[in-house]
Amino acid sequence: MLSGLGATIARRRHWVLSAWALLTLVGAVLGGSVYDETETIDGTRPGLESSDVADRIDEIEPEGDTVVAVIAGRDFFATDLVTQASRIMFEVREIDGVSEVTDAYTSGGLIGDDGESSLVVVELERGLDDDRALEVAEQVAEKLREVDSPVVLVGGELLSEQAFAEQAIADTVRGELIALAFLCVALLLILGGGRAAALPLAAALAVIASTLLALTALAGVASVSEFAVNVVTLLGIGLAVDYSLILVFRFREEAAADRKASLEVLLARTTASAGRAVLVSGLAIATAMAGLYAFADPVLAAMALGGALVVVLATAAGLTLVPALIAVTHRHLPAPGSQTWVWRHVRRGRGRRGPGLLERLARFAQRRPLAVVLAGIGALVVLALPAFQIELANSDASALPPGSEERQAAELVEEGFDDAVQPVDVLVDGDPTVPDVQALIEELKALPGADEVFVREQVQGVTWLQVQPVGPQAGPEAQQLVRDVRALQDDDDLDLRWEAGGPAAELVDAKDATVDRLPLALALVLLATFVLLLVLTGSVVVPLKAIALNLLTLAATFGVLVAVFQWGWASGLLGFEPWGAIDLTTPLLLFVFVFGLSMDYEVFLLSRIKEEWDRRRDDTRAANDRAVVAGIAATGPVVTAAAICIGIVFLGFAVGELIAVKEIGVGMTVAVLLDVTVVRGLLLPASMSLLGRWNWWRPFVAPTPPAVPVAKQRARAGTKPVGGTRK
C-alpha cells in the first residue's frame, strides 16, 4: 500500500504540493489568530476532595478574582504616604468592576512583619468574563502603581495566570526563531546543499501552519490552551524534520543503489521502507499522547489534543508532502558521501568518509557486550538516583521569571505577611458548639504542622475551619498537615465527617490522582509500544528490551532534572533561579515525549536491522551481529542527524523564561542525547549481541527455515556465476 502511495505521489507531485501549499498559506494567514483565542484552562480536576471543598466554599462565600499589591520601602506611618495612599484606595473602589478593597490605610488591612510594608487586596465583582476581569485588573494595577512609594508590586492569581500565558507565547516565538535559525545551519551541513536543506524546513513550516489552523478551528467549539500551542511548535518542528530526514536519506540510498530506476520506482521503494517506519513512529507517538488523557487533568488533556493533532499532521506530511518535495528536488539531493560545496573545504584532504558515530559505537559494543551493558545500565542508574528525591509542585507565580512583577509580589507576600498565607480549609458537617466539633478543633491545634486554628464561618449546619500551616501555603509541611487532618477521620471517638481543601490539599490530591492513574497510562503507552514493535519486528524480545531501555532513559532524565531544577545545579548557566521543586506536569509530559521520540529512533533502527536480518537469517550469532551493524551503519547517520536537529529544537525552548517550559526543553535535550549515544549507540547493539538469535524469538510461530546463501545454492545446482568467478 505504501509503495503504491509513493508511486502515485511521484506522478501527482504537483497536485500534492499545491494542496499542501494552499493549506500552509491559509494556516499562515488564519492560524496565527489562535494566540488570541487561547484560554487559561482551570487545572482543577473534578471529583477530588479539594475540588469539592472549593465548590462548597464558593457557595458559602462567593468571591471574585483578586488583585494583590505590596507597598513597601517607606515608613508606613509617613503622613504624605497615608494621605495619598488613602485617596488612591478610594479611587480604586470607584473603578467599575471592583467589589471590595482591603488595605491598611482605609479598612484595617495587613501590615507587614517589618512594620513598614502593607498588603492591599482588591476583589473584583463575581461573574466577570475573562477579558473583562483582566481589563479591570489592569486598571486596578495601574491605579495602585500611582502610590508614591519605592516599592509597589502588583500581582495575584489572575495577573499571574496572564503573565504565564504571555510568557508562554513569547517563549514559543523565541524558541521557534532560535530553533529555525540553528536548524538552517545544521541541515545545510547535514544534507550538503541549500535546496536539500530547505526540504525539511518546508515540511516543518507546513506542519506548524496546518496545525495552528486546526487549533484555530477547534477554538470555536472548545477551549484551547496556550500550552497546546507550545506542544504544537515543539513537536511539529521536531517530527517534521525527523520524518523528512529518514525519507531523504533512504531515497538517496535507493537512488545510489539503482541509478537506472525511475523516479516512481525509487519513491515507491522509499515509502515502502522508510514510510513504514514513519507510519509506525507516528502511531506510537500519537498513542503516547493519548496516554495523557488517562490522568484526567484539563491542562494535560489540552496538551494531548494539540500533540495528537500535530503528530497526525506530521505523519501525513511525512507520507505525502515529503515524497512530493523529494520528487521535485531529487536532482538537487547530493548522493551519500559526495563532496558538496558545503563540505568541500571542511573535508578537503580527508579522503573517503569513515564509519559514522553510531556504527563505531556499535562495533565497540559488540566486542565487549557484557561490559558495555553493565557499564551503560550502571551509568543510567547513577543518573537516575536523584529522581528518588523529586519534589513536585504546581507552578505558581514563583515559577515566573525572577524579574516578573507578579513573582516578586508573591514572594514579598509569602515572606512578609504570615497571616496572608492561604490556610488549609476544613469543612465540618456540624455546629461549632457541638462537643465533637470542639474536640476536633483541639486535635487540629495539636497537629505538628498547625500554627493556628480558627472558625471562619458557620452556615447551614456546616462549620468552616481554617488551619494556618507552618511555612509556605503549599510546602512540604502544609502538605503533611493536609494528610494529618484527613487521617483524623480514622478517630472512632469523633462522630463527624469533614473534608480538607486549599492550595496544599489541591497539590496533595493532584499527586495522589496522578499516582492512582499512572498504571493506566503506563499500560496504555507500554502496551501500544509493545504491539507496534511486535508488528514491526515480529519479535517478542526486541519490544520488551526497547521498553526497558526507554524506561531507563526516562529515569535518568528525571534524575538530571531534579539535580538541575530542584537542586539548582548549573542554574546560573541556564539562567534561572530554582524554586525547589519540579512542575507536576513535567514528568508526565516527559514520559510521553521521551517514550514517543525514543520510539522514533527505535523504529528507524529496528526496521532496518530487521531488513538486514531477513536477508541474512541463518540462525547464528554472527549473522545477528552482522545484521545489527549493517542496520545501524545504514540508519545511524539519519538517526544522528535527526537527534542533532531535534536537540537544537529543544535547546531553543530551553532558553525560555518560564521554568516549566525550560524543564521540558532541557529534559528532552538530555533524553535525546542519552538515547542516541548510550542507549542506541551502546546498549542496543550490546544487548542484541548478547541475546543473539533469541532477539528474534516468536512463540507459537513456526520457525522460518534459515536462508541458504546464494553461493551454496549455485554449488548445489552445479552452476557458476555468469561471467566466471569473481577475483
Secondary structure, 3 states (H helix, E strand, C coil): CHHHHHHHHHHCHHHHHHHHHHHHHHHHHHHHHHHHHCECCCCCCCCCHHHHHHHHHHHHCCCCCEEEEEEECCCCCCHHHHHHHHHHHHHHHCCCCEEEEECCCCCCCCECCCCCCEEEEEEECCCCCHHHHHHHHHHHHHHHCCCCCCEEEEECHHHHHHHHHHHHHHHHHHHHHHHHHHHHHHHHHHHCCHHHHHHHHHHHHHHHHHHHHHHHHHHCCCCCEHHHHHHHHHHHHHHHHHHHHHHHHHHHHHHHHCCCCCHHHHHHHHHHHHHHHHHHHHHHHHHHHHHHHHHCCHHHHHHHHHHHHHHHHHHHHHHHHHHHHHHHHHHHCCCCCCCCCCCCCCCCCCCCCCCCHHHHHHHHHHHCHHHHHHHHHHHHHHHHHHHHHCCEECCCHHHCCCCCHHHHHHHHHHHHCHHHCCCEEEEEECCCCCHHHHHHHHHHHCCCCEEEEEEEEEECCEEEEEEEECCCCCCHHHHHHHHHHHHHHHCCCCCCCEEEECHHHHHHHHHHHHHHHHHHHHHHHHHHHHHHHHHHHCCCHHHHHHHHHHHHHHHHHHHHHHHHHHCCCCHHHHCCCCCCCEECHHHHHHHHHHHHHHHHHHHHHHHHHHHHHHHHCCCCHHHHHHHHHHHHHHHHHHHHHHHHHHHHHHHHHHCCCCHHHHHHHHHHHHHHHHHHHHHHHHHHHHHHHHHHHHHHCCCCCCCCCCCCCHHHHHHHHCCCCCCCCCC
